[in-house]
Amino acid sequence: MSEKRLDAHAVILAGGRGTRFWPRSRTRTPKQLLNIVGERTMLQQTADRLAPVFSPSRMWVVTHEEQAAAVRSQLPQVPPNHVLREPMGRNTAAAIGLAAIHLARQHSAALMAVLPADHLIAQEKRFRRVVRAALEIAARGEDLVVLGIVPTRPETGFGYIERTGTATRVRGASVYRVRRFTEKPPLARARQYIASGRYLWNAGMFFWRVSTFLSHLKKFLPATHDALQRLADSIGTRRYVATLRRIYPRLENISVDYAIMEPATGARGADNVFVLPAEVGWSDIGSWAAVYELLAPARGANLSTGRSIFIDAAGNFFWCPGKFVAGIGVNDLVVVETPDALLLCPRDRAQDVGRVVKWLEQEKFRQLL
């Protein structure tokens, strides 16, 4: 069953701010528009690995209006009218809904593959095999399908998916029914999840028919559904931009996990929600520390973007392009320099970089945001 016959489209969510990658990540150039790992940006890498499954004419990007020009520049092969602009962030349920009403207008029977723009997939061929299997399941009818990352540690920063029953096989991939979605657990519970073997990380990759998503949106978020339908009536007209600016801020600010996936499974699970375990070398690259862990050739290695010398130093990550760096007697530091800012923090505090951004917002240092 070919993706062309299935009329499958990729919807890339690229509206995040990436605050934990400050000072490189800014409002106009957030994490997904930067070359965090490798020469290509995270967005370009996402489009590249999807290209064998989805032609450029079947790719859509949902992004903030301040980032839309950069998105079009980085993905010139994607039709300009497939770069959908959010006037403000309203979380993933609204972003996916925006893409769904545009797709429904042009492709009433289309399938949607919803994928983040800022994740790393090391095993791309295996990933595409799982994506094709997920599309085939979603094509059967009213099914909701999610990819679950096979966990490697008791992580407290991710949501989890509990699978149930015996696996079936589709295109060589294992498929399970979903019992429930759970949010970020405390460490003790995360350890229990890993020990059970029934839980997978929720990486935010979903597959369904456009009509299926819109029917669930109508059921669980009726006000948002009705507002988006009013917006849909203006697509292709001069009223669209003004209508978008008026309606979008009123949409419920909620993730698709909370809005659709959790109530769709309910307390006892559901017969039409499926998960495919994916061992594809996935990382959300959530902080500068995660970048170090991905790139370091050995434990304790020092990483620098340019020429450097390290004396009695270990485990450091220095991003100082164009400068010679000397590190003496320092361990496990993150140093990131831009023309107008300098970040210094221990690697184990890299998750706290977002707190700097909050402070800058409170103090109205807009030039640093």
Secondary structure, DSSP 8 states (H G I E B T S, - for coil): --HHHHTEEEEEE-----GGGTTT--SSS-GGGS-SSSSS-HHHHHHHHHTTTS-GGGEEEEEEGGGHHHHHHH-TTS-GGGEEEESS--HHHHHHHHHHHHHHHH-TT-EEEEEESS-EES-HHHHHHHHHHHHHHHTTSS-EEEEEE--SS--SSSEEEEEEEEEEEETTEEEEEEEEEE----HHHHHHHHHHT-EEEEEEEEEEEHHHHHHHHHHH-HHHHHHHHHHHTTTTSTTHHHHHHHHGGGS----HIIIIIHHHH-TT--TTEEEEEE-S-EE---SHHHHHHHH-SSTT--EESS-EEEES-BS-EEE-TTS-EEEES-BSEEEEEETTEEEEEEGGGGGGHHHHHHHHHHTT-GGG-
